[in-house]
Every structure is written in structure tokens, then in C-alpha cells.
Amino acid sequence: MDYDPEWAAALSDLNSRQRDRRLHPAAHGQGYKHGRRHDVSDVETRAAPSTGIPIDAAASPVPRYRAVHVADAAALVSRDGDIWHIRSSEALQPYPQRMTDCLVRGAERHPDRVLVAERGLDGGWMTITFGQMLERARAIGQALLDRGLSTERPLAILSDNDLEHLQLSLGAMWAGVPFSSVSAPYSLVSTDFGKLRHVFSVLTPGLVYAADGDAFARAIAAVVPADVEVVTRDGRLPGRTATAFDVLLRTTPASVDAAHAATGPDTIAKFMFTSGSTRQPKAVPTTQRMLCSNQQMLRQTIPEFASTPPVLVDWLPWNHTFGSSHNFGIVLYNGGTMYIDHGKPVAGRFEETLRNLREIAPTAYLTVPKGWEELGLALERDAALREKFFSRVNIYFFGGAGLSQEAWDRLERVTEAHCGERIRIMAGLGMTETSPCCLFTTAPITRAGYVGTPAPGCELKLVPVDGKLEARFRGPHVMAGYWRHPDAGVRAAFDEDGYYCSGDALRFYDPERPELGLMFDGRIAEDFKLSSGTFVSVGPLRARVIAAGAPYVQDVVVAGSNRDAIGLLLFPRMDDCRRLAGLPAGAAPSEVLASPPVRAAFAALLHTLNQSATGSATRVASLLPVAEPPSIDRGEITDKGTLNQRAVLSNREALVEALYQRESPAGVIRS
């Protein structure tokens, strides 16, 4: 791309200003009242909560933000001994009985508006309108009923996002037949199909769909019973008879509309599987009430979605609640349009995302932190991308993990340099069991790690557990229990008051003003004690390591339970490390990690971490960069990239022992 000296100068100026500026909550972002941006006029001199450094807000310009309608309902906080209760002051408004009511409404009000689009083989966009989708859902729903599908024999979809996947999902909903979008890597990446077998044993599907019969043939042969019908896009499946997708579309609706009329708020719409980051994935029966109530929470939190039909360009897989219940839910509930993005923020796949974003201007962009990291870098160097992307986007949203402050700052710099204003960065806290959202960052506080306050209709209880505050949730968006899971497991998921026990720890942004909201404080189950009895909080330490190690650290596993000190197993970003080492793309991981520049970078990381350590709970004694990536078959990583700390520590005991050997083995870096 051509070098643009004016753009580079503007970005350099903003880099300098951003390094110098440290704003307190009132100045670091503007408030939003009733859809109108209002400036903060009452500035004060106080200490920044993150640093304790006194700041004169009047000496720093208040950043200007693009107008967007975001709610600002106050949080109501009460305390009963050591237990906190927090909820929104705004009541949850009425919502539809089922998500398919939104499809009907769209087909009546704007039948020719595109609901979903996917890029075809010719490079053009294939589209399905609201009106077309309703008719297709009715036909497919009838086909599923004709085949005897039911809650006990649901639909399983093995392949990734595409037009057929969505038509099947809405057809199943119309017929009152639950469906489950299964993680594609369980079929395509796994070699033993262990997680796929587990999913099938829980679901007992009556029909299976896979877009590409050739790609999914091995998984289907290994796991799908011979008496279960398989549908593929073209009807081809090596070694087995399959039905073509179009056969379902040609079904004439008969009893399906009556079946739809019999569905209601408590009808199971789909089975969403947890990611399995701590153990085998569990099936969450996600009802129509859960989906509709959560979308109403979203709409009241971000009324912008209701006033301007959202246009999303989205790659997030529909087997995850962020991509399906959240993102596609936003589109369907608010009469918007989704462009399916077959890119992904990984090497070799992100260019497709950039291609799509150069053509389609989203009104909001929602992705995981890795997606924002890659997009921020691309926006800095691609003028055509900036012109299209910034033309109408007014909300940035991330979820699934925490966004590093470095990525946050880059995004604000590049936005402000191009637009002359910033765009609101929002986040929240949610999970599969809550379909998914519970907290949103609607306050004017904008910093990494902040997760906000409860959405309307969501009740939050904070309960002391092992020195932290566990987040527990109750509301119409929360599941009643796991599907076909032992009763003891269901009971353990809820407390005596019916709150779902999330296992996530939260802390107050400002303990003196709890109504300002909450910060994410890690996962309680990951924390441990050193041999001295000192508690180690894994979540915050992991975030520190990834932030300080950017761009060379992908993730980290924290060791040290019942030992004298903390040790780290680092999973590097191998492509970035190869570039640092000056080695070719084909260089072996072991060669890359042994190179002097990479060793020096990780030694510097260890020094940086320990400079800010406050004691044994945060001081790192040793680290070991790991050449072998985490394995999905061994349960070390989920398909969305979440590390299972416990599984890595168990599977790689020899590497953990190396961290603590008196004579340092090759590769270990000590402080």
C-alpha cells in the first residue's frame, strides 16, 4: 500500500498525545444520555484508578465521540453482609414469545430487505431476504417434522456458517425442533473425534447436516449412526447415502404452521454447547424466552440497534453464543442484515475479512480481541479499508476475552486520526448459560478489563469465594439447567436462591462507588496457593503476561500450585517470533524459540513482569516458551482458542517440572 505522509503524521501526533494523556473516568470518554452525546464539563483533579497518579483532567482535551444511542440507566446496589446485589434501575420491557416472531415481522414490514448474504464462488454476494427466509423456514420445518425430529431427536449441524446453516436453524425453530450447531473443528481438526462422540451421545440427533460431504466424511463415518439421515449441500457423501439440501427446500408446508403456533417462550430453540475450556462440553437448552429476553436487554442497552437496522459483517462461528445468540440475534431482532464473513483473525484467513470490509460498511463491528488486534493493524496501513469501514460504523464491541490496553489504544488512535473523533468501544460479560449477555459497559468508563453493570432484567449477586467475589446471575435469560447432565452437576451450577454460579470473579472499579460498575478478576477455579499459602490470581496475571509480551505471546499457562514460586508455560505467536528471529516461514518452532533475538525478548518480558511485581503472588521465577501448540484432542484448547489451564498442566508435567529444576534445562528462562 502507498505511504501516506499526512496520515502517518496524524497518527504519530496521536501516538504522542495518547502516551502523555491519562484521563479519569469522567474525561476518558463522554457520557451518553437519551441518545445524545453530552460533554463532561465538571472536571476535577484526582487519581487515576488504574495508576494512583494525580491527573489534571482540565489539562487534557476531552476526546470527542461519534454520536450513538447508548443507554445510561443507573445501577442499583445493595449489600447484605458480605454479599452484594446489583441490578439496573431500568425495568426489562416486553419481548416476543419466540425469535421467529421477528422473522414474521420482518417478512411483513420489509420482505425485500436482505436478512443474510454470503459470498459465492463467483465473488458476488448471494442473498436471502426476510420474505424468502420465512418461506424457506416453513418448507424446511415441514421436512424436519416429516422425518420425525423432536427434542429427543434434534438436528445437528456440523459445518460452519453459511446460508444453508441459517436456513436449517430457522426452519428447525419454526417447526419447534431444537437444533445444535456443533463446533466444526470437532470434525475437521480432531483426529479421534472424542468431543464429537460426546456431543452425539448427549444429543442423539435425528438428522445431521454437513455442507461438504468430502470434508466431513471421516467424522460422519466414525460417529454418526448408520440409521441417522445425513444431508449435504449437494447430496454427495463418500461411502454413504446422503440427501441434498434442496430436497428439504422443495417440501410443501402442511402441518408446520400449526407446530409453530404451538411453540412458546419455554420451547427449546437450540442446544448450545459450552466451549469445554475446563472439562467436556455441556449442552445448554436455550429456550425462546432466553433468546428473546436477552435481545431485549441488548436493545435497551444499545437503543441504536432499534433506531437504525444493524448491518454486521461477521465471522464468529454459530456454535458459539457470541456469534449466534448475540450477533445474529441482534440482526434478526432488529430487522438488520448480516454478511457472513469466511475470514478469521488467523494467519492466511484475515485477508478475506479485510476484503469484505472494503466492500461492506458495517454499522457496528463485533468481534473477539484477536480480531480487533488484527483489524487495528490493518486500518493503520490501508487507506481504502479506513474509508469504507469508518463510513458509518458507530459502535465497536468485543467479547470472549479481554482486549489488551495496547490494542485498545491503537484502535482509538487510528479511529481518531481518520475520523477526527473516537468511536465507542463497548464490551460486556456473558456466557453460554445466560444466552449470553449479563453486563454491559454503558458507563463513560472506557478501559481494558472493565465489564460494566447489569443489563435491564439481569440480577447480579456477588458472593465471597476464596478471597474473591464470584458473579452469580438470575433472570429470564438464564438456563434452567444442563441437558442430560447428572442432577448433582445441575444443582452445583445454582445457589440456594436460584442464581447461576458463573465461576467468574469480579471486583469493583471503584470500591468507594460500587454503582460505577465492575472489572473482570479472572476465573476462581484457576487460582491456586503457593506452598507459602499465598493465593495466586491466575486471570489478572495471565492478562499482564499477554499484554507485556505482545506481539510475541499468544497465551500462557500459570504453574506453581503448592510450589515455592510461579512458573509460566508460554505459547508464542510463532509467525511474529519468526519475523523477530529473521528466519524464513518454514523454520521449525524449536529453531525459532532457540534464536538469540527471541530468547532475549522473552528474557526482557520476565524482567518487565518482575519490575512491577508486588510479592510472591505476582513475581515469576521462570518461564518456558513451548514449541508444540496446544492440542484440541487432548482437551488443552477449545475451538475458539481458549486454553484449558488444568489440561495443559496435567498433559505437560515434564515441562512444568523443568520450570522448577535446580539446573535449568534448555529453553527455560529464569529471573
C-alpha positions in Angstrom: 0.0 0.0 0.0 1.2 3.5 -0.7 2.8 5.5 2.0 0.6 8.4 3.1 2.8 11.1 4.8 -0.2 13.1 6.1 -1.8 10.0 7.6 1.5 8.9 9.2 2.0 12.4 10.7 -1.5 12.5 12.1 -1.1 9.0 13.6 2.3 9.9 15.0 0.8 13.0 16.7 -1.9 11.0 18.2 0.6 8.4 19.4 2.4 11.1 21.3 -0.7 12.6 22.7 -2.0 9.3 23.9 1.2 8.4 25.7 1.0 11.6 27.5 -2.7 11.5 28.4 -4.1 9.7 31.4 -7.8 10.5 31.9 -10.0 9.8 34.9 -13.4 8.2 34.2 -15.3 11.4 33.6 -12.8 12.6 31.0 -11.8 9.3 29.4 -14.9 9.0 27.3 -18.1 11.1 27.2 -21.4 10.2 28.8 -24.4 9.3 26.7 -27.9 10.5 27.7 -31.1 9.6 25.9 -29.2 9.0 22.6 -27.5 12.4 22.7 -23.8 12.8 23.4 -23.1 15.2 26.3 -19.8 16.7 27.1 -18.3 16.4 30.6 -17.9 19.9 31.9 -17.2 19.3 35.6 -13.5 18.3 35.5 -11.6 17.6 38.6 -8.1 16.7 39.7 -8.0 13.2 41.2 -6.0 10.0 41.0 -6.5 7.6 38.1 -7.9 4.4 39.5 -5.5 2.3 37.5 -2.3 4.0 38.5 -2.9 6.2 41.5 -1.2 9.1 39.7 -2.7 12.5 40.2 -4.1 13.9 37.0 -5.3 17.3 36.0 -8.2 16.5 33.6 -8.5 20.1 32.6 -5.0 20.0 31.1 -6.0 17.2 28.8 -8.5 17.6 26.0 -11.7 15.6 26.4 -12.0 13.2 23.4 -14.9 13.6 21.1 -17.0 10.6 20.3 -19.3 9.8 17.3 -22.9 10.1 18.3 -24.6 6.8 19.2 -27.7 5.9 21.3 -26.4 4.0 24.3 -28.5 3.7 27.5 -27.2 5.1 30.8 -29.6 3.6 33.4 -28.1 3.8 36.9 -27.1 0.6 38.7 -28.9 -0.1 42.0 -26.6 -1.5 44.6 -27.4 -3.1 47.9 -25.4 -5.1 50.4 -26.3 -7.8 52.9 -23.3 -8.6 55.0 -20.5 -9.7 52.6 -23.0 -10.3 49.7 -23.7 -7.6 47.1 -26.8 -7.3 44.9 -26.7 -5.2 41.8 -29.4 -4.6 39.1 -30.3 -2.0 36.6 -32.7 0.8 37.6 -34.5 0.3 34.2 -37.1 -2.5 34.0 -37.0 -5.0 31.2 -39.6 -4.2 28.6 -41.9 -6.7 27.0 -40.4 -9.0 24.3 -41.7 -11.5 21.8 -42.6 -15.1 22.6 -40.1 -16.5 20.1 -37.4 -15.3 17.8 -39.3 -16.5 14.8 -41.9 -13.8 15.6 -39.1 -11.3 14.5 -38.8 -13.2 11.2 -42.6 -12.9 10.6 -42.5 -9.2 11.5 -39.6 -8.6 9.1 -41.3 -10.5 6.3 -44.4 -8.4 6.8 -42.8 -5.0 7.1 -39.8 -5.2 4.8 -40.0 -8.5 2.9 -37.4 -7.5 0.3 -34.7 -6.4 2.8 -31.7 -8.7 2.8 -31.5 -10.7 6.0 -28.3 -12.6 5.2 -25.7 -12.7 2.5 -22.8 -14.9 1.7 -20.1 -14.5 -0.9 -20.4 -17.0 -3.7 -17.8 -18.8 -5.8 -18.0 -16.0 -8.4 -17.1 -13.4 -5.8 -20.6 -11.9 -5.7 -23.0 -11.9 -2.8 -25.7 -14.5 -2.6 -28.6 -13.1 -0.6 -31.8 -14.2 1.2 -34.4 -11.6 2.1 -36.8 -11.7 5.1 -39.6 -12.7 2.9 -37.7 -15.5 1.2 -36.3 -16.8 4.5 -39.8 -17.1 6.0 -40.9 -19.3 3.1 -37.8 -21.4 3.2 -38.0 -21.9 7.0 -41.6 -23.2 6.6 -40.5 -25.7 3.9 -37.5 -26.9 5.9 -39.5 -27.1 9.1 -42.1 -29.3 7.4 -39.3 -31.6 6.1 -37.9 -32.0 9.7 -41.4 -32.8 11.0 -41.9 -35.4 8.2 -38.7 -37.1 9.4 -39.9 -37.3 13.0 -37.4 -34.9 14.5 -38.1 -33.7 18.0 -36.5 -32.6 21.2 -35.3 -36.1 21.8 -34.1 -36.4 18.2 -32.9 -32.9 17.3 -31.0 -31.5 14.2 -27.2 -31.4 14.4 -25.3 -29.1 12.1 -21.6 -30.0 11.8 -20.3 -27.3 9.4 -19.5 -23.6 9.7 -21.6 -20.6 9.0 -23.3 -20.5 5.6 -26.8 -19.8 4.0 -27.9 -23.4 4.4 -26.8 -23.5 8.0 -29.0 -20.5 8.8 -32.0 -21.8 6.8 -31.9 -25.1 8.7 -31.6 -23.2 12.0 -34.7 -21.1 11.3 -36.6 -24.0 9.8 -36.0 -26.0 12.9 -37.1 -23.1 15.1 -40.3 -22.7 13.0 -41.1 -26.4 13.5 -40.3 -26.4 17.2 -37.4 -28.8 16.7 -34.2 -27.9 18.6 -31.0 -27.8 16.6 -27.4 -27.7 17.7 -24.6 -26.0 15.8 -21.6 -28.2 16.6 -18.0 -26.9 16.5 -16.6 -27.7 13.1 -13.1 -28.4 14.5 -14.6 -31.4 16.4 -15.0 -33.0 12.9 -12.2 -31.3 10.9 -9.3 -30.8 13.3 -9.8 -33.6 15.8 -8.2 -36.9 15.0 -10.0 -39.1 17.5 -13.4 -37.3 17.3 -13.7 -37.7 21.1 -15.6 -34.4 21.6 -17.9 -35.1 18.6 -18.8 -38.5 20.1 -19.6 -36.8 23.4 -21.8 -34.3 21.7 -23.7 -37.0 19.9 -24.2 -39.1 23.0 -25.8 -36.1 24.7 -27.9 -35.0 21.7 -28.9 -38.3 20.0 -29.6 -36.4 16.7 -32.3 -37.5 14.3 -30.7 -35.7 11.3 -27.2 -34.4 10.6 -26.1 -31.6 8.1 -22.6 -31.1 6.8 -22.1 -28.7 3.9 -19.2 -30.6 2.3 -19.5 -34.3 2.3 -15.9 -34.9 1.3 -14.5 -32.8 4.2 -16.8 -34.3 6.8 -16.8 -37.9 5.6 -14.3 -39.3 8.1 -16.1 -37.7 11.1 -19.5 -38.9 9.9 -18.3 -42.4 9.3 -16.8 -42.5 12.8 -19.6 -41.0 14.8 -22.9 -40.7 13.0 -25.1 -43.9 13.4 -26.0 -45.7 10.2 -29.7 -45.1 10.7 -29.4 -41.3 11.0 -30.0 -39.4 7.8 -27.2 -37.1 6.6 -27.9 -34.0 4.5 -25.1 -32.3 2.5 -25.2 -29.3 0.2 -25.1 -31.3 -3.0 -26.1 -34.8 -1.7 -22.6 -36.2 -2.1 -21.0 -38.2 0.8 -18.3 -40.8 0.1 -19.2 -44.2 1.4 -22.7 -43.3 2.4 -26.1 -42.2 1.0 -26.9 -38.6 1.7 -29.8 -36.2 0.9 -29.3 -33.0 -1.0 -30.2 -29.8 0.9 -32.5 -28.7 -1.9 -34.7 -31.8 -1.3 -35.7 -30.2 2.1 -36.4 -26.8 0.4 -38.8 -28.5 -2.0 -41.1 -29.8 0.8 -44.6 -28.3 0.7 -45.7 -26.9 4.1 -48.6 -28.7 5.7 -48.7 -29.1 9.5 -45.7 -26.9 10.2 -47.6 -23.7 10.8 -49.7 -25.4 13.5 -46.5 -26.8 15.0 -45.0 -23.2 15.1 -48.2 -21.9 16.7 -47.8 -24.5 19.5 -44.3 -23.2 20.3 -43.8 -20.6 23.1 -41.3 -19.0 25.4 -40.3 -22.3 27.1 -39.8 -24.2 23.8 -36.1 -25.2 23.4 -34.8 -23.3 20.4 -31.4 -24.9 20.3 -28.8 -26.8 22.3 -25.6 -24.6 22.8 -22.5 -26.5 23.9 -20.1 -24.8 26.3 -16.6 -24.5 25.0 -15.2 -27.2 27.2 -12.4 -25.0 28.5 -12.4 -26.8 31.8 -14.0 -30.2 31.1 -16.2 -31.9 28.5 -18.7 -29.5 26.7 -22.1 -29.4 28.4 -25.3 -28.9 26.5 -27.3 -25.7 27.4 -31.0 -26.0 26.4 -31.5 -22.4 25.1 -35.2 -21.5 25.1 -37.1 -18.9 23.1 -37.6 -16.9 26.4 -33.8 -16.9 27.0 -33.0 -15.6 23.5 -35.8 -13.0 23.3 -35.3 -11.6 26.7 -31.6 -11.3 26.1 -32.1 -9.5 22.8 -34.5 -7.1 24.6 -31.8 -6.5 27.2 -29.4 -5.7 24.4 -31.9 -3.4 22.6 -32.5 -1.4 25.8 -28.8 -1.2 26.5 -28.0 -0.1 22.9 -31.2 1.5 21.5 -29.2 2.4 18.4 -29.9 -1.1 17.1 -33.7 -0.4 17.2 -33.4 3.0 15.5 -31.0 2.0 12.7 -31.3 -1.6 11.4 -27.8 -3.0 12.1 -25.6 -4.2 9.3 -23.0 -6.7 10.5 -20.0 -8.3 8.8 -19.4 -11.3 11.0 -17.1 -14.3 11.1 -17.9 -15.6 14.6 -19.0 -19.2 14.4 -22.6 -20.0 15.2 -21.7 -22.9 17.5 -20.6 -20.1 20.0 -23.2 -18.0 21.7 -21.4 -14.7 20.8 -21.7 -15.4 17.0 -25.2 -16.9 17.0 -27.4 -15.9 20.0 -25.7 -12.5 20.3 -24.7 -11.3 16.8 -27.2 -13.0 14.6 -29.8 -12.4 17.3 -29.1 -8.6 17.0 -29.7 -8.7 13.3 -32.9 -10.8 13.4 -34.4 -9.0 16.4 -33.8 -5.5 14.9 -34.6 -6.2 11.3 -31.0 -5.9 10.1 -28.6 -7.6 7.7 -25.7 -10.0 8.3 -22.9 -10.5 5.8 -21.3 -13.9 6.5 -17.5 -13.4 6.6 -15.5 -16.5 5.8 -12.3 -14.9 7.1 -10.9 -15.3 10.5 -8.3 -13.4 12.6 -5.6 -16.0 12.0 -2.7 -16.3 9.5 -3.8 -16.8 5.9 -7.5 -16.1 6.7 -7.8 -12.5 7.8 -7.3 -11.1 4.3 -10.8 -12.4 3.4 -12.2 -10.4 6.3 -10.4 -7.3 5.0 -11.7 -7.9 1.5 -15.3 -8.0 2.9 -14.8 -4.9 5.0 -13.5 -3.0 2.0 -16.9 -3.7 0.3 -19.4 -3.7 3.1 -19.6 -0.9 5.6 -20.9 -2.2 8.9 -23.0 0.0 11.3 -21.4 -1.9 14.2 -18.4 -4.2 14.4 -18.4 -7.0 17.0 -15.5 -9.5 17.3 -13.1 -11.1 19.7 -9.9 -9.2 20.9 -7.7 -11.0 18.4 -9.9 -9.7 15.6 -9.6 -6.2 16.9 -5.8 -6.6 17.2 -5.5 -7.6 13.5 -8.1 -5.0 12.3 -6.3 -2.2 14.2 -3.0 -3.0 12.5 -4.8 -3.3 9.1 -6.6 0.0 9.5 -3.3 1.8 10.2 -1.8 0.8 6.8 -4.8 0.5 4.5 -6.5 3.8 3.4 -9.2 2.1 1.3 -10.2 0.0 4.3 -10.3 3.1 6.5 -12.6 4.9 4.1 -15.2 2.1 3.9 -15.0 0.8 7.5 -15.3 4.2 9.1 -18.0 5.5 6.8 -20.9 4.5 9.1 -19.7 2.3 12.0 -20.7 3.8 15.4 -20.1 1.0 17.8 -17.1 -1.3 18.5 -17.9 -4.3 20.6 -15.6 -7.1 21.8 -16.3 -10.2 23.8 -15.0 -13.7 24.5 -11.9 -12.4 26.3 -10.3 -9.2 27.5 -8.9 -6.6 25.0 -5.4 -5.6 25.8 -4.7 -1.9 26.5 -2.2 -1.8 23.7 -4.8 -3.0 21.2 -7.4 -0.6 22.7 -5.1 2.4 22.4 -4.2 1.5 18.8 -7.8 1.3 17.8 -8.6 4.7 19.4 -5.5 6.3 17.7 -6.3 5.1 14.2 -10.0 6.0 14.6 -9.3 9.5 15.9 -6.7 10.1 13.2 -9.1 9.3 10.4 -12.4 10.4 11.8 -11.4 13.3 14.0 -13.4 11.6 16.7 -13.4 8.3 18.5 -16.0 5.5 18.3 -17.4 4.0 21.4 -15.7 0.7 22.4 -18.1 -1.5 24.3 -17.8 -4.8 26.0 -19.7 -7.0 28.4 -19.7 -10.2 30.3 -21.8 -13.2 29.3 -21.7 -16.9 28.8 -23.5 -19.7 27.1 -25.6 -20.4 30.1 -27.1 -16.8 30.0 -27.7 -16.7 26.3 -25.3 -14.8 26.6 -25.2 -11.2 28.0 -25.4 -10.1 31.6 -23.2 -7.0 32.0 -22.5 -4.1 29.6 -20.1 -1.2 29.6 -22.6 1.7 29.3 -20.9 4.0 31.8 -18.4 6.6 30.5 -15.6 4.5 31.8 -13.5 3.1 28.9 -10.6 0.9 29.8 -9.5 -2.6 29.3 -10.9 -5.1 31.8 -14.0 -3.1 32.7 -17.2 -5.1 32.2 -19.8 -2.6 33.3 -23.1 -3.1 35.1 -26.1 -5.4 34.7 -28.5 -5.1 31.8 -32.2 -4.5 32.5 -33.7 -7.6 33.8 -30.5 -9.2 34.9 -29.9 -9.7 38.6 -26.3 -9.9 39.8 -25.2 -11.3 43.1 -21.5 -11.1 44.2 -20.6 -13.7 46.8 -17.2 -14.1 48.5 -15.4 -17.2 47.4 -11.7 -17.9 48.2 -10.9 -14.2 48.7 -12.7 -13.0 45.5 -16.2 -12.1 44.6 -18.0 -14.7 42.4 -20.5 -13.4 39.9 -23.9 -15.1 40.1 -26.8 -14.4 37.8 -30.6 -14.7 37.7 -33.1 -13.6 35.1 -35.3 -14.8 32.2 -32.1 -15.2 30.1 -30.5 -17.8 32.4 -30.8 -21.5 31.7 -32.8 -23.8 34.0 -30.0 -26.5 33.9 -27.8 -28.5 31.6 -29.3 -31.1 29.2 -28.9 -34.7 30.1 -26.4 -33.9 32.8 -26.2 -35.5 36.2 -28.6 -33.9 38.8 -25.6 -33.2 41.0 -24.0 -31.2 38.3 -27.2 -29.2 37.8 -27.5 -28.5 41.5 -23.9 -27.4 41.7 -24.5 -24.8 39.0 -27.0 -22.8 41.1 -27.1 -21.5 44.6 -29.9 -21.7 47.2 -31.5 -18.6 45.7 -31.6 -19.8 42.2 -28.6 -17.8 40.9 -26.4 -19.3 38.3 -22.9 -19.6 39.7 -20.6 -18.5 36.9 -17.2 -19.1 38.4 -16.1 -15.7 37.1 -14.6 -13.3 39.6 -15.4 -9.6 39.6 -14.2 -6.6 41.5 -15.5 -3.1 41.8 -14.0 -0.5 39.5 -14.1 1.9 42.5 -14.8 0.3 45.8 -16.0 3.7 47.1 -18.5 4.0 44.3 -19.8 0.5 43.5 -22.5 1.8 41.2 -19.8 2.7 38.7 -19.5 -1.0 37.8 -17.1 -3.9 37.8 -13.8 -5.2 36.5 -13.2 -8.8 35.4 -11.0 -10.5 38.0 -10.3 -13.9 36.5 -11.7 -17.4 36.9 -12.0 -18.6 40.5 -11.3 -22.3 39.6 -7.9 -21.4 38.0 -6.5 -19.7 41.2 -4.2 -21.6 43.5 -1.9 -21.3 46.5 1.8 -21.3 46.6 3.5 -23.5 49.2 3.7 -20.4 51.5 -0.2 -20.2 51.5 -0.1 -17.1 49.2 -3.0 -17.0 46.7 -2.1 -16.6 43.1 -4.8 -14.9 41.0 -4.3 -16.5 37.5 -6.6 -14.3 35.4 -5.0 -10.9 36.1 -1.5 -12.4 35.9 -2.3 -14.1 32.6 -3.6 -10.8 31.2 -0.4 -9.0 32.4 1.8 -11.5 30.6 -0.1 -11.4 27.3 -0.1 -7.6 27.3 3.5 -7.2 28.3 4.6 -10.0 25.8 2.8 -8.5 22.8 3.1 -9.4 20.0 5.1 -12.5 20.8 2.9 -14.2 23.3 -0.3 -16.0 22.2 -1.3 -17.3 25.6 0.2 -18.5 28.9 -0.4 -21.2 31.5 0.5 -20.3 35.1 2.1 -23.0 37.2 3.0 -23.0 40.9 0.3 -24.8 42.9 1.9 -26.0 46.2 5.3 -24.8 45.0 7.6 -22.0 46.2 7.2 -19.7 43.1 5.3 -19.0 39.9 6.4 -20.5 36.6 5.0 -19.9 33.2 4.5 -22.0 30.1 4.3 -19.6 27.2 2.6 -20.4 23.9 4.2 -18.0 21.4 2.8 -16.3 18.3 5.2 -18.3 16.1 4.8 -16.1 13.0 5.8 -13.0 14.9 8.7 -14.8 16.6 10.0 -16.0 13.2 10.0 -12.4 12.0 11.8 -11.3 15.1 14.4 -14.0 14.6 14.8 -13.2 10.9 14.1 -16.8 9.9 12.0 -18.0 6.9 8.4 -19.0 7.2 9.3 -22.7 7.1 11.7 -22.5 10.1 11.0 -25.1 12.8 9.4 -23.8 16.0 12.3 -25.2 18.0 14.8 -23.2 15.9 12.7 -20.1 16.2 12.5 -20.3 20.0 16.2 -21.0 20.3 17.2 -17.9 18.3 19.0 -15.2 20.3 16.5 -12.4 19.5 13.6 -14.5 20.6 15.3 -15.6 23.8 16.2 -12.0 24.5 12.7 -10.9 24.0 11.3 -13.4 26.5 14.1 -12.6 29.0 13.1 -9.0 28.7 9.5 -10.0 29.3 10.4 -11.8 32.5 12.3 -8.7 33.7 9.4 -6.4 32.9 6.9 -8.6 34.7 9.0 -8.7 37.9 9.7 -5.0 37.9 6.0 -4.4 38.6 5.6 -7.4 40.9 4.4 -6.7 44.4 5.3 -10.0 46.1 5.3 -13.8 45.5 1.7 -13.7 44.2 2.9 -11.8 41.1 6.6 -12.5 40.9 7.6 -15.0 38.1 10.6 -17.2 38.8 10.9 -18.9 35.4 9.2 -19.2 32.1 9.5 -21.7 29.2 8.4 -21.0 25.6 6.6 -24.1 24.3 7.2 -25.2 20.7 4.3 -27.7 20.5 0.9 -25.9 20.2 -2.0 -26.8 22.5 -4.0 -29.9 21.3 -7.7 -29.9 20.8 -7.7 -33.8 21.1 -6.1 -33.7 24.5 -8.5 -31.1 25.7 -5.8 -28.4 26.0 -7.6 -25.8 23.9 -11.2 -25.2 22.7 -12.0 -24.4 19.0 -12.3 -20.7 19.9 -8.7 -20.7 21.2 -9.4 -20.8 25.0 -6.7 -22.6 26.9 -7.7 -25.3 29.5 -5.1 -24.4 32.1 -5.7 -27.6 34.0 -5.4 -29.9 31.0 -2.1 -28.3 29.9 -0.6 -28.6 33.3 -1.6 -32.2 33.5 -0.6 -33.2 30.0 2.8 -31.4 30.1 4.0 -32.4 33.6 7.6 -32.8 32.3 7.6 -29.2 31.1 6.2 -28.0 34.4 8.9 -29.9 36.3 11.5 -28.3 34.1 10.4 -24.9 35.3 11.5 -25.9 38.9 14.6 -28.0 38.3 17.7 -26.6 40.1 19.8 -26.8 36.9 17.9 -25.0 34.2 17.1 -27.3 31.2 17.4 -26.0 27.7 14.8 -23.4 26.9 13.9 -22.3 30.5 14.5 -18.7 31.2 14.9 -17.7 34.9 14.7 -14.4 36.7 
